[in-house]
Amino acid sequence: MFGITMAESGGEFVAPGPNSFDFSEVPLFHIGGLAVTKPMVQLLLGAVIVFVFFYAAARRATLVPSRIQFAGESAYGMVRNSIGRDIIGSHDFIKFVPYLVTVFFFILINNAFATIPFIQFPTFSRASMAYALAALSWIIYNAVGIKKHGFLGYLKLQSVPSGVSPAMYPLLVPLEFFSNILVRPVTLALRLFANMFAGHLLLILFSTGGLFLLEYGGIGYVAGPLAWVLAIAISFLELLVQFLQAYVFTLLNAMYISGALADEH
């Protein structure tokens, strides 16, 4: 269920690594010349789950909500109020709520795949998936800023800090440009990818390591079950991390949009 993570060669344990996250050589099926892998299917499945849930919640909305309507309204309201309105501000936030809600629950579902039986793989532990989502966010908040301030005005907003002596511009302007324009999508993606990658790597290590220790015998009969206990504990910690990473990614998107709309930097 974890892919190829352990091999016995002369009685030695081969630790899991980046190869445990590579599905390119074991595609689920092909469409023409395209190899469709497990993470690709998970992305599509995650999008379908989010759409179906909110469609079902809103399809027959009534004054007295059903359970699924109540769940959908609560989920929507959490992102709308605690992220959209509180970060972007009551004047501009409403137009960005659909995007923020979609991003939050799309990431949350794909992170949750790590702990769902028979799937057990976090989609965003693949760097390319996280970078693609970060690139979309980069396009959106920069487009928002350029639309409001114009290209040169937005560039000035993001690169020239207010209240600073012009003598400091040669030092600060390149740093601000690098930090606000170039680095943001990289750090946004790395934060999501690294947490999902590291957490799943630990789960693979303790799960397969526990099995290896049991097969080894001796003290392994004690250490093996202990490794599995640690794997269970990490699984519960991962549930928290899965939610936090979806929340932080969406929160940072809202902060970047808010900064792009601001009149001063």
N, C-alpha and C positions, 0 to 999 in steps of 0.2 A: 504493500500500500504506500510505501514511501519511495519506491523506485529502487535502483541499485545503490545500496548504501553500505553493505557489508560483504566482505568476501574473506574466505579462509584460504590463506596461502602460507603453508608451513605452520598452521596453528596461530597465525597472527591476525589481529583485528584491523581491518582497513576502515579508518574513520570516514564518516560522511563529509562531503565537501560540496563545492559548486556543481559538480557533476550530478548530484542528487536532485538538482533543480532543472536539469536539461532533458527535455522531452522531444528534442528535435529528431532523435533516431528512433523514437517509438511513437509515431503519429497515430491518432485514433482512426483517421481515414484520410482520403485524398479527395480534393475537388479540383478536377483538372490536374494541373501541375502543382497545386498548393497542398502542402502537408498540413492538416488541421490537427493541432496538438491539444492536450488537456487544458493548459492555461487559456488558450483561445476559446475553447468551448465554455470555460468558466466565466469569461468576460461576457459572452452572449447570454449565458444562463443568469448571471447577476443582473444584467439589464432587464431581462424578461421578468425576473422575480420582483424587482422594484416597480416596474410598470404595472404588472398584474395586481400587486398589493394596493397601490394607490388608486388604480382604476376601480378595483372592487370596493375600496373605501369610499370613493366619491360617486360611484355609479347611481346609487339610490339613496342619496343624502336626505335625511329627515330631521325634523326638529328634535325628536328624541332619537339620538344616534344608536345604531346597532353596535355590537361589539367591534366589528371590523372598522366601522366608521369612526368610532371613538378612538381606536388604536391609530388609525390613519391621521385623524385630526391632532391627536397628541404628538405623534411623531413629527408632523408638519409644523405644529406650533412650537415645538422645542427648537428646531433649527431656525424657524422664522423669527422668534423672539430673542432667544439667547445668543444667536450668532448674527443673523441678518440685521435686525433692528438695533441691537445694542452696539454692534461694531460699525456698521455703515451709517447708521443714523436714520431717524424716522422720516426724513425728507426724501431720501433716494433709495432706501433699502428694498422696497417692495418689488421692483423690477428684477432684482437679482435673486429673490427667494427661490424660484423654480430651479435655477442652476445650483444654488447652495444645497437645497434639499436633495436634488438628484445626485450631486457629488458625494454628499455625506452617506446616503444609504447605499449607493453603488459601491463605495469603498468598504463600508461596513459589511455588506453581504459577501464581497470577495475576500475580505479578511476572515470572515466567519467560516468560509470553506475549509480553513485549516483545521477546524475541530469537528466538522461534520463527517460522520462515518462514511466510508467508501469514497470520499473525495479527498479529505485530509491534505489539502495543499493550498496555501494562501496565494492567490493570483498575483498579488503585488510583491511577492518575493522574487519575481522576475523583474530585473531592473528596467527592461524595455517597456513593460507595462506601466510602471510608475513614471518613467520619463515622458511617455506619451500623454498621460493625464496631466502632468505638470506643464507640458508644452501647451496644452489646451488652456489651462489656467493663465499662463503667461500671455497668450494671445488675447484673452478676454480682458484682463485688467489693464493691459497696455492700450487696447482698442478703446476701452472706456475713457482712459485718461486723454488719449489723443483726440477723441470726439469732443470732449469738453474743453480742453485747453488749446487744441491745435498741436501739430507735431513739435514745433520749436518750443511752444509754451510748456508742453508736457516734458520735453527733454530738459528744459530749464528747471522745472519743478522737481524732477527726480535727481538732478545732478548738482544744482546750486543750492546749498543750504542757506536758509534765511538767518539774518542776525550775525553773520560772520564777516569779518574784514575781508575785502577783496584781495588783500595780500596773501590770504590763506587759500585762495581759489586754486592755484596751481597744484596744491597738495590735496585738497579736499574734493574738487570736482571729479578727477579720475576715480577716486575711491568711491564716491557716491554713485557715479555712473556704473562702476563695476559691481557694487553691492546691490543697487536697486534694479538695474536693468539686466545684468548678465548672470549674477549668482543666484538670484531668488529661485528660478525654476530648478536649478541643480540641487540646492539645499532642500527644496520642497519635495523633490522626488527621492533624494537620498534618505531623508527622514523616514518616509513611508517604506521604502524598499529595505533599508537596513534593519528596521525593527521586525518586519515580517520575515526577512531572511534569517536573522539571528535566532529568533524565537523558534522557528520551524527546524533550524539546524540543531538546536538543543534537544528538541523533541525526538528527532531522528537518532541523535547520539545516545540519549538515555534509553530509548526503546530498543534499538538494535544492540547497544552495548550491554543492556541487561540480559538479552537473549544469549549473547556471546559468552557472558560470564557464567550463566547457567550451564551452557554446554562445556565450558572449561572445567567446571567442577571445583571441589575444594572450597575455598573461601568464596568462590563465585556463587555458591548456593545462598550465601548471605548478601553478597554485594549485588547480585543480579536483581532480586526482588526490591532491594533498596533503590537501585537505579530506576526501576519502574515506578516506585512511589514518587521519586523526584520528577519523573516524566508526567505523572498525574498532577503534581503540584504546579509544574510549569504550564500544563494545559489550562488550569484555572487562571494563572497569571496572564496567559495569552488572551483569554477572554477579555480581560481588562485592557490589555494593550491593543487589541483589535478595535475596541470602541474608542480608546483615546487617540489612536492614529487617525481614524476617520474624523474625529472631532477636531483635532489639531490641524489636519489638512484643510478642512472646511473653514476653520477659524482664520487661518492664515490667508486663505483666498479672500475672505471678507475684509481682512485688514489691508490687503493689497489693493482691493477695489476702493476701500475707504481712502487710502493714501492717494490713489489716482484721481479721485474726485475732489480731494482737498485743495484749497486755494493756496496753502503754504506748506512747505516741507520743513 
